Amino acid sequence: MIDIELFLKVIFYISLIILVVAGVVLVIKLIFTLKKVDGILDNVDHKANQLNGAFDIVDNVTGAINGVSGKIATAIYDTVNKFTDRKKDKNE
């Protein structure tokens, strides 16, 4: 008959070998997955850097439009004030 202690040792060692092989396979798959993720992140970073230039252009244009609209609003305000000041002078 088979000794129970020997049988359990064989089962334990076989299970351990299977566990180690499965761990190695998982680590190899993880390495390939991380390489793919790294490539995707590099691509996203490159595209984000390209968009930074576009956002800078939009920021400059909105700043210029804001400056021009501020000058136009000031000119309209000053013109309206001139007319209201003339009416006040005439009424007094």
C-alpha positions, 0 to 999 in steps of 0.5 A, a space after each residue: 500500500 501507498 504510504 499516506 505521508 508520501 502521497 500527500 507530499 507528492 500532491 503538495 509538490 505537484 500543486 506547488 509546481 502548478 502554482 509556480 508555473 501559473 504564477 510565471 504565466 501570469 507575470 509574463 501576461 502582465 508584462 505584455 499588458 503593461 507594455 501595451 498600456 505604456 504604448 497607449 499612455 505615450 500616445 495619449 500624452 503625445 496627443 494631449 501635448 498637441 492639443 496644448 498648442 490648440 488650447 493656447 491659440 484659443 486662449 490668446 484669441 479669447 484674450 484678444 476678443 475680451 480686450 477688444 470687447 472691453 474697449 468697445 464697451 468703454 467707448 460706448 459707455 463714454 459716448 453715452 456719458 457724454 450725451 447724458 452729461 450734455 443733457 444735464 448741462 442743458 437742464 441746469 
